[in-house]
Amino acid sequence: MKKINYILVSALLLTGFSLNAQDESRERLHLCVKAGINVSSIYDTKGEDYNAEPKAGFAGGGFLAIPVGKYLGIQPEILFAQKGYSSSIVREGYNYSYTRTTGHLEIPVLLQIKPVSFLSLVVGPQFSYMVHREENFKTNNVTTTVQQEIENNNIRKNTLGAVTGLDIYVLRHLLFAARVGWDLQDNNGDGTATFPRYRNIWVQGTVGLRF
């Protein structure tokens, strides 16, 4: 019985120490790295019907958690994220499919809201720069892949978006992060192009480490 009581008391003391350490960490500067998956698609800014299927890609990078008191902070991030979508139609007995994959350098600047030691709610704007685009066309048994470095001036490379989500910290250093984001600008440049006239929307899940 004494042994059981000793174990319970020790566990409570360790738990209290861990919670207190996490509580103090809210007021410290932290560097974090993370990597995971981006699931993205597009929506039509004209409000017309367009069938687009979501596409999975890589997302990863790092960020600084800069405290502004115990319950607030600023969290600038730098990430590389793959986005895209796929679509398909059937015309005159032929199956046509199209897949677009784009690579983006992204810089979100997020406001941290830290209600408890292990949880941060984040929201803010995001600057995105498209660095690569790959298009895959398939008709029945014929497949064509085109890779571009985005030199067309009629395609917007710089895009402003919005991001919100949450960060959950486990055992002080292990991070689980979730994000939802969407573009606030069309991805065509001067407005004359009819395609593409769409905006990205995405859901992101990552796992990381806090130092």
Protein Blocks (a to p, Z undefined) as FASTA:
>chain_A
ZZmmmmmmmmmmmmmmmmmmmmmmmmpccddddddddddddddfklpacddddddddddd
ddddddebjkbccddddddddedddddddeehiacddddddddddddddddddfbfkbcc
dddddddddfbdcddddehjaccddddehlafkbcfbdcdddddddddeehlaccddddd
ddfbdfbfnopacbdcbdcddddddddddZZ
